[in-house]
Amino acid sequence: MIKMTSKPISPTQHALLDYALVGSLLILPTVLNLSPTVKKVYTTEAWVLLGYVAITDHPLAVKPLIPFQVHGQIDPFNVMGFALQTFLGPFSRSKGATAFNIGFTLLSGITVAWTNWKGGYQK
């Protein structure tokens, strides 16, 4: 019998999504020709995210130091930060930056909301 969970994203899937989000923060602002200020903000956010994703205890960790549940307590603050930066000058003055930031915030928020933070895995 298959056990279904209301939170379908596993720790491994969450890690993959986080690494993909880091990549998108580093690449897409340049591809979309966003302002240098916006690119600097996203680059900084990407390195911060990569730092704590890489040391979170999940199957794709570089060095598992932070419990996965603690990662789950940090993520909502990042999503809130992404949402709030939409209203900052460099983001609000550019339709491209605004659209990208809203899309990124929604994708991040859905990832956090749909993650099974209590989901275990075999080490």
Buried (B, 14 or more C-beta within 10 A) or exposed (E): EEEEEEEEBBBEBBBBBBBEBBEBBBEBBEEBEBBEBBBEBBBEBBEBBBEBBBBBBBBBBEEBEBEBEBBBEBBEEBBEEBBEBBEBEBBEEBEBBBEBBBEBBEBBBEBBEBBBBEBEEEE
